[in-house]
């Protein structure tokens, strides 16, 4: 059931936690940072949250004005959830928590890792050489296609197909997360098929590790 619990504290931090402090609320916000999602997509991204619990969090966040529901182009099309303008202001908070949490202990297995999680890791964790040529990658991640652009020292991630791509990459979130954390895993992942690459290996290395001439040990 949706909760109406409050800290009854007028501090801005307490008031913020009244809105997004319930379990799974900020993870819902995280999942909506890159693109609107259907309920089924959120369930897939958050497999340890029950359908009822997720529905409660979505209802609460909508009531608080953090998210809204929207029909896709066709009136008969599916309904998606997206962040409101106020909800999008949580992005630096979520990114800061993600960065801070890297130093926390890993949870016991089995664990999950959503596509959005690893794409945020890619976006904020890779430090490309600003002088290096730009890269456009078609990334097939967990069955969804994303466009990853690297240019001017920044990584941009957008849902959907690129018009053209320098490389095409297919993998799963956990494999990609592992590669971003440990470049030494790339050769094995390519060899056993967990990563499928169309294009130049050096370009992939630049995409994942940022250096103009990356070296893997």
N, C-alpha and C positions, 0 to 999 in steps of 0.2 A: 504493500500500500504506500502511496506517496506520504512523505513525512512533512510535518509542519514544525519540527523542532527548531528552536532558536537559541543562540547563546545569550540572547537578551543583553548584549554588550554593544554600546554605540560606536566602538572603535571600527574604523573602516575595514580592518582585517577580519574582525568577527562578523561584520555584516556581509562581507564577501563569502565567508565560509557558510553563512546561513543560506546562501544561494548555490554554491558549488562545492560545499564541503561533504556532501553525502557520498558514500562509496559508489564508484564508477562514474560520477558526474564529470570529473575532469578528463577521464579517459574518453567519454563521449565527445567532449569538446575537442580533444586531441584528434579523434577520428574525423572530425568535420573541418579541420584546419585547411586541408588541401582541396576538398571537393565535397559537395552535398552527397548524402548517402541514403539509400533505402533502409528500412528496418532490417531486412534480411542481410544486407551488407554489414550493418552494425553488429548484428548477431554473429556473423562470421568473423568479424574483426575482434570481437570480445566474447570468445567461446565460453569463458568461465562465468559469465553473467547470464542468469536465467532470462527467459523471454519476459516473464512478469516483472522482474527487477529492472530490466532494461526499459520496458514500457513505462514503469514508474519514474525512472530518471528522466526519460524524454518528456514525460508529461510535466514534471516539476520544472525542468529547464525551460520548457515552452511557457509555462505560467509565469516564470520569473523574467521572461523576455530575453533569454540567452540564445535560444534557438527558435526557429519557426518551421512550419511545414509548407511545402510548395508542390504543386502539381507540375510534372514535366510538360513539355510542349503540347502533347496531345491531352485533351481533357479526360480521355480514357486511360491515360498513361499512369505509371506508378507515382506514388507520393514520395518525396524525399524530405529529409531534414537538413537544414542548413543553419549556419550561425547568423545571428542578427548583427547589425553594426556594433552594438554594445557587447555581444558575445565575442566578436572578433578581437576586441580589446584584450581578451584573455590570452592571445597568442604569445606575447613576450613572457607572460607568467608561466604558461605551459612549457615553453622552450627553456626557460630558466630552471624549472623543476626537472626537466629532462636532463639538462647538463649537470645539475647538482646530483641527481640520482645515479649518474654513471659510477660514482664512487661507493654507492651502497652495495651490500652483498647481493648476489644473484639469488632469486628464489629457487627452491628445490624443483627438480624436474618431476613431471613434464611441465614445460612452460610454453606460452604462446608468444608470438611476435607478429603484429599486424603489418600489412604493407605500409600504412601511413606512418607507423613508428619508425620503420627502417628508412623510409624516404625522408623523414625529418632528420634522422641521423645523418643521412647522406647530405642533406641541404646545409646543415649547420656544422657538420664534423669535417667535411673535406675543405681544404684550403688551396684552391687552384692557383697556379702561377698567373698573375694578371697579364703577363706578357705572352702567354702561350696562345696558340690559335684556338678559336672557339670549337666546341664540340656539341653536336646534337645527337642524342641517343634515344632510340625507341626501346623502351623497357617494358617487357611483358613480365609482370610480377603477380604471381598468385592468380593468373587468369585475367588480370586487368592491364590495360595498356596505358603507359605514362610517357610523357615527353620530358626528358632531362636535358637542360641546356647548361653548358659551362662556358662562361665568357666574362672577361674583365675581373677575374678573381672571385666570381660568385657562381653558385649553383642554383638554378631555378628548376622547379618541378611543377608540371601541369598535367592534369588528367587528359587523356585522349591521344590520338595519333599525331605525330609530327608530319608536316608537309614533306620534308625530306629528312634523312638521318645519315650521319656518318657511320654509326654502328647500330646493330640491333642486338639486344641482350634478353635472354629468357632465363629466369631463375625463380626462387621462392624467397620469402622474407628472411627466414632464418639463415639461409645460405648467404644472402647478400649482407646481412648483418655480420656474419662471421668473417666475410671477406673484407669488410670495412675495418674490422677490428684487427685482422691478422692477414697481411698481404701474402704470407707464405702459403696460405690455403688455396690460392687461385689456381695453381697448376693442377692440383688434385681435383678441384671442382670442375675444371674444364675436361679433365680426362674421364671422370666418371659420369658426366652428363648432368650434374646438378646445375651447371652453367652452360648455356648454349650461346655462342657468340657468332654473329655474322659481321665481319669487318676486322679491322686491325687490332692486334693484341695491345700494342703500345697505346693506342687511343683509349682502349678500355682501362689500362693502368692509369692513364692520366685522369680519366673520369673518376675512378675509385680512390685514387691516392693523391691527386693534386699536383704532383711534381711534373715538370716539363719532361724529365727523363727519369722515370721511377726505376728503382732498383729493388728487386725482391730477393730475399735470402732464402 
